[in-house]
Amino acid sequence: MRSYRLFQAQLFPVLPYLIFQAKQVRKNNPLPPAKSNHLILGTNTKRILILGESTAAGVGASEPENTLAGNIYRMFDQNYQVINLGKNGLRVKELIPTFQEDLSGLIGDFEGIFLFIGANDCFRLTNPKDFRNKLEYLIKQLQQDLSPKWIYLADIPPVQLFPSFPTSLQFYLEKQRGFLTGEMQKLATSNPLLIYEKIQMSLDKEFFCSDGIHPSNLGYKAIAEFAIDGIKRWSAKMKKDIF
């Protein structure tokens, strides 16, 4: 982790200024309401779980139908019940404690799980080693308790491209993100049930909602489409019948 220590050495002298900038971003861009903190769609006995931070919580969407959960439910042709648990601001280490009661109430196996986590670990500068350890623990717990046939581990959004962030914040966030996504890639390589692909989509102005940070309705649709396409590629490769 020598390279990360070098990054920290570069970061610390400017950290007070970056914290000030982050507070200004928060002040000038009010947080939109969440639309899918706890959401259940459908009644099918085959179930899919969506778990994560503000993206899973539907921050920026106009209504539940336009959140990740709503889009994924439709893109699976309503063949699965979708259970969505999301909360703004969560880091990977906080997912299980936050949703412990909800997760313990889920009885039986799940077809698959979507994990949307990591952006707040970028913002709050989680050490990559700690990030990997907590993420690996989370995935093992989910596999042990819910027996999913696959887990889609969403790439961390390219936070360095969020239009509300000033250039100096973007510079350091891009580096932090690179360290964390590197750990995600290593985990995916070692776990055949993990589906992980580097995000590839256009992040133009219409992708974002009013705060310039969270997705708009169009942004959520694009994220869901990219995830579904990734699962289709994985299922074809692994000869799995998901759709």
GIZICOR-V294333 format. One record per run of one state. SS is the DSSP state (alpha for helix, beta for strand, coil for the rest). FROM is the first residue (numbers start at 1). LEN is the number of residues. If there is no record, write none. Layout:
<<SS & FROM & LEN> <SS & FROM & LEN>>
//
This chain:
<<coil & 1 & 1> <alpha & 2 & 11> <coil & 13 & 2> <alpha & 15 & 14> <coil & 29 & 9> <beta & 38 & 4> <coil & 42 & 5> <beta & 47 & 6> <coil & 53 & 1> <alpha & 54 & 4> <coil & 58 & 6> <alpha & 64 & 3> <coil & 67 & 1> <alpha & 68 & 8> <coil & 76 & 5> <beta & 81 & 6> <coil & 87 & 5> <alpha & 92 & 13> <coil & 105 & 7> <beta & 112 & 5> <coil & 117 & 2> <alpha & 119 & 5> <coil & 124 & 4> <alpha & 128 & 19> <coil & 147 & 3> <beta & 150 & 4> <coil & 154 & 5> <alpha & 159 & 3> <coil & 162 & 5> <alpha & 167 & 24> <coil & 191 & 3> <beta & 194 & 2> <coil & 196 & 9> <alpha & 205 & 3> <beta & 208 & 1> <coil & 209 & 6> <beta & 215 & 1> <coil & 216 & 1> <alpha & 217 & 22> <coil & 239 & 5>>
//
